[in-house]
Amino acid sequence: MKSKTAFNGERLKAARIYRGLTVAELAEKLELQRQTVSMYENNKLNNPELTTIANMSRVLGFPKRFFLEADEVSVKNGSTYFRALLTTSKKYRSEQIQKVDFISKIFRYLNEYIEFPSTNLPQENFDNPEDAAIALRKFWNLGDKPIDNIIYLVEQNGIIVTMFETNTDDIDAFSQLINIDKLEKYLIGCSKNKGTAARIHFDIAHELGHILLHEWSEDIETLNKDEFKEKENQAHAFASAFLLPKYAFIKDVGIYADNLAYYIELKKKWKVSISAMIRRSYNLGLIDSNAYQQLMRNMQKKGIKKNEPLDDTLHTAQPSLLRTSVQMLLEQKVLKPREFMNELSENYNLSLEPSEIEILLDLPKDTLKIINETPVHHLNIKGKLSD
């Protein structure tokens, strides 16, 4: 598929959102009127000078060709569940959604070469978080064992995971359903800003709760505060039940449900935060409200509520599905970096800088760096001279 040569205002808008800029901020950087930038984005002005496009490219860090490509219509994104929908500005949420859009298109490209794990989830409709957690553990043959590496587990079962940088600490995680050429895939994004193993495990499990329990065709931006909180509470309950299966956890806690030091020991086994385990004990009736509040106060008094013990020593796997697929194509010489970038641009209408793809897919720096090779003549020595 060849890219169109006319200016595409939607691409300017996408690049602006991706960089976390408002129209006014971009206009200032481009030394243009705010109304002019808005008209470019809405294709009411569709013939900017080449120097203007070059300036857009420089300011936003996208190749000039990016702004001249037609948008693909085969990648459709559904609703996006954000943990902090009520406290995070739409600007920050839009920035992450735009990242997902790029990742979706790159995945579509990689899917032509790589046999990714199929989505492997129960097909039932669940209303109860505890039932959903039990069903998923059974479906994935997990028994009642602790989950050591939840990212590896969900990727193994066909869910795409990405770790993202963000300019705010308000975004913990989000999940989205993407439709790629009629292939539905779930994508979970987690913030690198809060990267402890226990936090990552709960965030991923929370998003699994949304995937199993909630409707993906509705626009969650239209939910009122109470409706949204109800969905969040359900996802929280699922995460607790999935990470801390009822009977195994009750057996582990035993008679020490009101002992803070014991939860520190349990954290080594379950890779779940002390706060979440205490909350699970309360929800299971192992401690009453007074004991729960006292444990929380003790954590606050000891200064371990925000930065818990073992947060700096427990580790979990990082997302590797997308990163490994690119590295495999390069290492097995299916594609060279230049060929990878050219094909993404020529056939999928997505021209990005190599460094940008490295960030999106968490690839090592310079993995896709294009090296200009100087051609060398291959000559043979004449027979008589070699005698």
MARLUMMI-342057 format. One record per atom (N, C-alpha, C): residue in three letters; z, y, x. Coordinates in steps of 0.2 Angstrom, whole numbers, plus 5000, padded with zeros to 4 digits. Layout:
residues N
alaZYX/...
//
This chain:
residues 387
met500049945004/met500050005000/met500050065004/lys499550115003/lys499550175007/lys499950225004/ser500250265008/ser500650325005/ser500150385003/lys500350414998/lys499950474996/lys500050535001/thr499550575001/thr499650635006/thr499850695003/ala499950694996/ala500250754993/ala501050764994/phe501250824994/phe502050824995/phe502350794989/asn502950764990/asn503350734985/asn504050764985/gly504150804980/gly504750844979/gly505350794978/glu505250734975/glu505850694974/glu506050664981/arg505650664986/arg505850644993/arg506250704996/leu506150764995/leu506550814997/leu507250814994/lys507250804988/lys507850794984/lys508250734987/ala507950684988/ala508250624991/ala508550634998/ala508250665002/ala508450685009/ala509050735008/arg508950775004/arg509550825003/arg510150795001/ile510150754996/ile510750714993/ile510950674999/tyr510550635002/tyr510750585007/tyr511150625013/arg510950685014/arg511350725019/arg511950765016/gly512050755010/gly512650785007/gly512650855006/leu512050885005/leu511950955004/leu511750974997/thr512051034995/thr511751064989/thr511151104990/val510851114984/val510151154985/val510251224989/ala510851254987/ala510951314990/ala511051314998/glu511451255000/glu511551245007/glu510851225011/leu510451185008/leu509851175011/leu509351235011/ala509351275006/ala508951335006/ala509151385012/glu509751385013/glu510051425018/glu509751405025/lys509851335026/lys509651305032/lys508851315033/leu508451305028/leu507751315028/leu507551385028/glu507951435027/glu507851505027/glu507351515021/leu507451485015/leu507051495009/leu507551515004/gln507251534998/gln507651554992/gln507851494989/arg508451494986/arg508651434982/arg508151414977/gln507851454973/gln507451444968/gln506751404971/thr506551424977/thr505951394980/thr506151324981/val506751304984/val506851234986/val506951194979/ser507251224974/ser507251194968/ser506551174965/met506151224966/met505451214963/met505051164967/tyr505151154974/tyr504951104978/tyr505151034976/glu505851034974/glu506150964972/glu505850944966/asn505650994961/asn505450974955/asn504750974954/asn504350974960/asn503650974960/asn503351024956/lys503651084955/lys503351144952/lys502951184958/leu503151174964/leu502851194970/leu502651134974/asn502051114974/asn501851054977/asn501451054983/asn501351114986/asn500951124992/asn501251164997/pro501851145000/pro502151185005/pro501751185011/glu501751235015/glu501451245022/glu501651185026/leu501251165031/leu501451105035/leu502051125040/thr502051195041/thr502651215045/thr503251215041/thr503251225035/thr503851215030/thr504051145030/ile503551095029/ile503751025029/ile504051005036/ala503751035042/ala504051015048/ala504751045049/asn504851095046/asn505551125046/asn506051085042/met505751055036/met506151015032/met506350945036/ser505850925039/ser505950865044/ser506450875049/arg506450935052/arg506950955057/arg507650955055/val507750995049/val508351015046/val508650945044/leu508350905040/leu508550845037/leu508550785041/gly508250785046/gly508150725051/gly507750665048/phe507250685044/phe506750635041/phe506050645044/pro505650595045/pro505050605048/pro504650645043/lys504150685045/lys503750725041/lys503350685036/arg503150625038/arg502850575033/arg503250555027/phe503950555028/phe504350535022/phe504250585016/phe504050645017/phe504050695012/phe503350685009/leu502850645011/leu502250645009/leu502050575006/glu502550535005/glu502550465003/glu502650464995/ala502250414992/ala502450404985/ala503050364984/asp503450374979/asp504050334978/asp503850264975/glu504250214977/glu504150144975/glu504450144968/val504150104963/val504450104957/val504750034955/ser504649984960/ser504849914959/ser505649904961/val505949954964/val506649954965/val507049994960/lys507449964955/lys507849994950/lys508549984951/asn508950034951/asn509650034952/asn510050044945/gly510549994944/gly510950004938/gly511550054939/ser512050044935/ser512550084935/ser512950074942/thr513350124944/thr513750114950/thr514450124949/tyr514850074951/tyr515550074949/tyr515950104956/phe516250164955/phe516650194961/phe517350184959/arg517750164964/arg518450164964/arg518750224962/ala518450284965/ala518750344964/ala518350394960/leu518050364954/leu517650404950/leu517950474948/leu518550464946/leu518950524943/leu519150574948/thr519150564954/thr519450604959/thr518850634964/thr518350594964/thr517750614969/thr517250654966/ser517050704970/ser516450744967/ser515850704966/lys515450724962/lys514750694961/lys514350694967/lys514450754971/lys514050754977/lys514150704981/tyr514750684983/tyr514950624987/tyr514650554984/arg514750554978/arg514550484974/arg513750484975/ser513450534974/ser512650534974/ser512450524981/glu512750544986/glu512650534993/glu512650454994/gln513150424992/gln513150344993/gln512650314989/ile512550334983/ile511950304979/ile511350304982/gln511150364985/gln510550374989/gln510450324994/lys511050314998/lys511050265003/lys510850195001/val511150174995/val511050114992/val510250104990/asp509950164988/asp509250164986/asp508850144992/phe509050174998/phe508650165004/phe508750085007/ile509350065006/ile509549995008/ile509149945004/ser509149964997/ser508749914992/ser508049914995/lys507749964997/lys507049964999/lys506949925005/ile507449935010/ile507349895016/ile507449825015/phe507949805010/phe508049735008/phe507449705005/arg507149745001/arg506449714998/arg505949705004/tyr505949745009/tyr505549725014/tyr505749665018/leu506349665020/leu506649605024/leu506549545020/asn506649545013/asn506549485009/asn505849455009/glu505349485011/glu504749455012/glu504749415018/tyr505149415023/tyr505249375029/tyr505749325029/ile506349345026/ile506949315027/ile507149275021/glu507349215021/glu507649175015/glu508449195015/phe508549245011/phe509249265010/phe509649215005/pro510249205006/pro510649165001/pro510549194994/ser510449144989/ser510349164982/ser511049184979/thr510949224974/thr511549254971/thr511949194967/asn512549174969/asn512849114967/asn513549134963/leu513449154957/leu514049174953/leu514049134946/pro514649124943/pro514649094936/pro514349134931/gln513949104927/gln513549144922/gln513949154915/glu514649134915/glu515049154909/glu515149224908/asn515349244902/asn515649314901/asn516349304901/phe516649344905/phe517449344905/phe517749404902/asp518249394899/asp518649454896/asp519349464900/asn519549404902/asn520249404905/asn520149404913/pro520449444917/pro520349444924/pro520649384927/glu521249364925/glu521549304928/glu521049244927/asp520749234921/asp520349174920/asp519649184924/ala519449244925/ala518849254929/ala518949244937/ala519549254939/ala519749244946/ala519849164947/ile520149134942/ile520149054943/ile519449024943/ala519049054938/ala518349024938/ala517949034944/leu518049094947/leu517649104953/leu517849064959/arg518549054960/arg518849014965/arg518548944964/lys518548914958/lys518348854956/lys517548844958/phe517148894956/phe516448894957/phe516248894964/trp516648934968/trp516548934975/trp516948884979/asn517248834976/asn517648784979/asn518148804984/leu518548854982/leu519048884987/leu519748854986/gly519848824981/gly520548794979/gly521048854979/asp521548844982/asp522148894982/asp522248924989/lys521748914993/lys521848935000/lys521749005001/pro522049035006/pro521949105007/pro521249115009/ile520949175008/ile520249195010/ile520349235017/asp520049205022/asp520149235029/asp519649295030/asn518949285027/asn518449325028/asn518049335022/ile518249385018/ile517949395011/ile517249415012/ile517149465017/ile516449485017/ile515949435019/tyr516149385023/tyr515649325025/tyr515649285019/leu516149275015/leu516149235009/leu515649265004/val515749325002/val515249354997/val514549354999/glu514449375006/glu513749375008/glu513449305008/gln513849255009/gln513649185009/gln513449165002/asn513649194997/asn513549184990/asn513049234987/gly512649264992/gly512049304989/gly512249384988/ile512849404989/ile512949474988/ile512849514994/ile512549574994/ile512449615000/ile513049665001/val513249665007/val513849705008/val513649755014/thr513849815013/thr513749865018/thr514349905019/met514449935025/met515049975027/met514750045028/phe515050095025/phe514750165025/phe515250215028/glu514950265031/glu515250325033/glu515250375028/thr515750415027/thr515850465022/thr516150525024/asn516050585021/asn516350645023/asn517050655019/thr517150605015/thr517850605011/thr518150545011/asp518850545011/asp519250485010/asp519350465003/asp519050504998/asp519150484991/asp518750424989/ile518250404993/ile517850344991/ile518050284995/asp518350234992/asp518550174995/asp517950124995/ala517750114989/ala517150064988/ala516750074982/phe516250044982/phe515850044976/phe515349984975/ser515149974969/ser514649914968/ser514149934964/gln513549904965/gln512949924961/gln512449864960/leu512149854954/leu511649804953/leu510949834954/ile510649804959/ile509949824960/ile509449774958/asn508849794955/asn508349754953/asn507749764958/ile507549714961/ile507049714966/ile506449664964/asp505949694962/asp505349644959/asp505649594955/lys506049614950/lys506349564945/lys506849514948/leu507049524955/leu507549494958/leu508249534958/glu508749514954/glu509349554954/glu509849534959/lys510049584963/lys510549574968/lys511149624967/tyr511749604969/tyr512349644969/tyr512449674976/leu512549734976/leu512749764983/leu513449794982/ile513849784987/ile514549814988/ile514549854994/gly514749914993/gly514849964999/gly515649975000/cys515849975006/cys516549985008/cys516550045013/ser517050085012/ser517150145017/ser517450125024/lys517150145029/lys517350135036/lys517950175037/asn518150225033/asn518650275034/asn519350235033/lys519350185029/lys519950145028/lys519850075029/gly519750055036/gly519449985037/gly519949935039/thr520549935037/thr521049885038/thr520849815035/ala520949755037/ala520749695034/ala521049685027/ala521649705026/ala521949695020/ala521649745015/arg521449805017/arg521149855012/arg520449835011/ile520049805016/ile519449785014/ile519449725010/his519849675011/his519949615006/his520049634999/phe520449684998/phe520649704991/phe520049744988/asp519749784992/asp519149824990/asp518549784988/ile518449734992/ile517849684990/ile518049644984/ala518649624983/ala518849584978/ala518849624971/his519049684972/his519049734966/his518349744964/glu517849744968/glu517149754966/glu516849694963/leu517149634966/leu516949564962/leu517149564955/gly517749594954/gly518049604947/gly517549644943/his517249694945/his516749734941/his516149694940/ile515949654945/ile515349614944/ile515449564939/leu515949524939/leu516149474934/leu516349494927/leu516649554927/leu516949574920/leu516549624916/his516149664920/his515949724916/his515149734915/glu514949774911/glu514249774909/glu513949824914/trp513349804916/trp513049844921/trp512449894918/ser512349884912/ser511849924909/ser512149994907/glu512749994906/glu513050064903/glu513150114909/asp513150174907/asp513150234912/asp513950244912/ile514250224918/ile514950234918/ile515150314918/glu514650354920/glu514850424920/glu514950454913/thr514750414908/thr514950434901/thr515550404898/leu515950364902/leu516550344900/leu517150394900/asn517550394895/asn518150444896/asn518650414900/lys519150454902/lys519650444907/lys520050374905/asp520250364899/asp520550304897/asp520150244898/glu519450244896/glu519050194896/glu518950174904/phe518850224908/phe518750204915/phe519350174918/lys519950204917/lys520550174919/lys520650104917/glu520450084911/glu520550014909/glu520049974913/lys519449994914/lys519049944919/lys519349944926/glu519549994928/glu519849994935/glu520449944935/asn520849954930/asn521449904929/asn521249834929/gln520749814925/gln520449754925/gln520249724932/ala519849764935/ala519649754942/ala520249744947/his520749784946/his521349774950/his521649704949/ala521749694943/ala522049624941/ala521649564943/phe520949574943/phe520549514946/phe520649514953/ala520649564957/ala520749564964/ala521349534966/ser521949544963/ser522549514964/ser522549444963/ala522249424957/ala522249354955/ala521849314960/phe521249344962/phe520749304966/phe521049294973/leu521349354976/leu521649344983/leu522349304983/leu522649314978/leu523349284977/leu523449234971/pro523049174972/pro523049124966/pro523749114964/lys523849114957/lys524549114954/lys525049064957/tyr524848994956/tyr525348944958/tyr525448944965/ala524948944969/ala525048944977/ala525449004979/phe525349064976/phe525749124978/phe526449114976/ile526549094970/ile527249084967/ile527649034972/lys527348984974/lys527648934978/lys527848964985/asp527349004987/asp527449044994/asp528049094994/val528049124988/val528649184988/val529249144987/gly529349094983/gly529949054982/gly530549104980/ile531049104983/ile531649134981/ile531749204985/tyr531149224989/tyr531149284993/tyr530749344990/ala530649344983/ala530249394980/ala530549464981/asp531149464982/asp531449534982/asp531549554990/asn531349514994/asn531449525002/asn530849555005/leu530849615007/leu530349655010/leu530049625016/ala530549605021/ala530349575027/ala529949505026/tyr530049475020/tyr529649405019/tyr528949425017/tyr528849475014/tyr528149495012/tyr527749515018/ile528049535024/ile527749555030/ile527449485033/glu527849435032/glu527649365035/glu527049335031/leu527149345024/leu526649325020/leu525949355021/lys525949425023/lys525349455024/lys524949425030/lys525249395034/lys524849355040/lys524449305037/lys524749275032/lys524349215029/lys523849235024/trp524049285019/trp523549295014/trp523049355015/lys523249395021/lys522749455022/lys522749505016/val523249515013/val523349555007/val523949605009/ser523849665007/ser524349715008/ser525049695005/ile525549725008/ile526249705006/ile526349744999/ser526049804998/ser526149834991/ser525749794986/ala525149764988/ala524849724983/ala525149654981/met525549624986/met525849564985/met526549574981/ile526849634982/ile527449654978/ile527249664971/arg526649694970/arg526449714963/arg526249644960/arg525949594963/arg525749534961/arg526449494958/ser526949504963/ser527549464961/ser527849494954/tyr527749564954/tyr528049594948/tyr527649574941/asn526949574942/asn526549554937/asn526649474935/leu526849434939/leu526949364938/leu527649354935/gly528049404935/gly528749394933/gly529249374938/leu529049374944/leu529449354950/leu530049404951/ile529949464950/ile530449514950/ile530349564944/asp530949594943/asp530949644937/asp530749714939/ser530749754935/ser530549824936/ser530949864941/asn531649844941/asn532049874946/asn531949854953/ala531849784953/ala531749764960/ala531049784963/tyr530549794959/tyr529949814961/tyr530049894963/gln530349934960/gln530450004962/gln530850004968/gln531349964969/gln531749964975/gln531349944981/leu530949894980/leu530449874986/leu530049934988/met529749964983/met529250024984/met529650074988/arg530250094986/arg530650144989/arg530850124996/asn530950054997/asn531150035004/asn530550045009/met529950035006/met529350045010/met529250115012/gln529350155007/gln529350225008/gln529850255013/lys530450225013/lys530950245017/lys530850225024/lys530550165025/lys530350135032/lys529750165035/gly529350205031/gly528750235033/gly528150185034/ile528150135029/ile527650085030/ile527250075023/lys527250135019/lys526950125013/lys526150145014/lys526050195018/lys525350205020/lys525050165026/asn525450155031/asn525250125037/asn525650055037/glu525450005035/glu525849945034/glu525949905041/pro526449865042/pro526449815048/pro525849775047/leu525549755053/leu524949705054/leu524349745053/asp524349805050/asp523649835049/asp523249845055/asp523549845061/asp523149855067/asp523049785070/thr523249735068/thr523149665071/thr522749615067/leu522749625060/leu522349575056/leu521649605056/his521149555056/his520449565057/his520049525052/thr519549555050/thr519049515045/thr518349525048/ala517949485045/ala517249495047/ala516849555045/gln516449585049/gln516049635046/gln515349615043/pro515049655039/pro514449635035/pro513949615041/ser513549565039/ser513149545044/ser512449515042/leu512349515035/leu511749485032/leu511149525034/leu511149585033/leu510649635034/leu510549645042/arg511049655045/arg511049655052/arg510749595056/thr510949535054/thr510649475057/thr509949465055/ser509749485049/ser509049475047/ser508549515052/val508749575053/val508349625057/val508349595065/gln508949575067/gln508949555074/gln508549485075/met508549445070/met508249385070/met507449395071/leu507249445067/leu506449455067/leu506249485074/leu506749525077/leu506549555083/leu506649495089/glu507249465089/glu507349415094/glu506849355094/gln506649335088/gln506149285088/gln505449305088/lys505349375090/lys504749405091/lys504249405085/val504549395079/val504149405073/val503849475072/leu504249525074/leu504049595074/leu504349625080/lys503949675083/lys504249715088/lys504549785084/pro504949815087/pro505249875084/pro504749925081/arg504149935085/arg503649975082/arg503349945076/glu503249885076/glu502849855071/glu503349855065/phe503949845066/phe504449845060/phe504449915057/met504449965061/met504450035058/met503850045054/asn503250025058/asn502650045055/asn502550005048/glu502749945048/glu502649905042/glu503049935036/leu503649955037/leu504049985032/leu503750045030/ser503450085034/ser503150145032/ser502450135028/glu502050095031/glu501350085028/glu501350045022/asn501749985022/asn501749945016/asn502249955011/tyr502849995013/tyr503350005008/tyr503550075007/asn503150115010/asn503150195008/asn503850215010/leu504150195015/leu504850215017/leu504850235025/ser504750295027/ser504750315034/ser505350345035/leu505750315039/leu506450335042/leu506450335049/glu506850375052/glu506950375059/glu507350305061/pro507150275066/pro507450205068/pro508250215069/ser508450265071/ser509250275071/ser509550275064/glu509150305059/glu509450305053/glu509550235050/ile509050195051/ile509050125049/ile509650085052/glu509750095059/glu510250065063/glu510950085059/ile511050145057/ile511650165054/ile511650135047/leu511150135043/leu511150105036/leu511350025037/leu511049995042/leu511149915042/leu511649895047/asp512049945050/asp512549935055/asp512249895061/leu511649915063/leu511349885069/leu511649915075/pro511649885081/pro511849915087/pro511349975089/lys511650025092/lys511250085094/lys510550055098/asp510050085096/asp509350075100/asp509050005099/thr509349975093/thr509049905092/thr508249915090/leu508149975086/leu507449985084/leu507150045088/lys507350055093/lys507050105098/lys506350085100/ile505950135099/ile505250115101/ile505050145108/ile504950095112/ile504750105119/ile504050115120/asn503850165123/asn503050175124/asn502950135130/glu502550085129/glu502350045135/glu501650065138/thr501650075144/thr501050095148/thr500550025148/pro499950025146/pro499549965146/pro499349955154/val499349885156/val499249865162/val498649825162/his498149845167/his497549795167/his497649735170/his497449675168/his497549615170/his496849595174/leu496849595181/leu496349585185/leu496349515189/asn495849485191/asn495849425195/asn495549435202/ile495749405207/ile495549415213/ile494849375214/lys494349395217/lys493749355218/lys493849295222/gly493549245221/gly493649185224/gly493549185232/lys493049215234/lys492949215241/lys493449255245/leu493849305242/leu494349345245/leu494949305245/ser495049255241/ser495649215240/ser495649155245/asp495049135248/asp495049075252/asp495449095259/
//
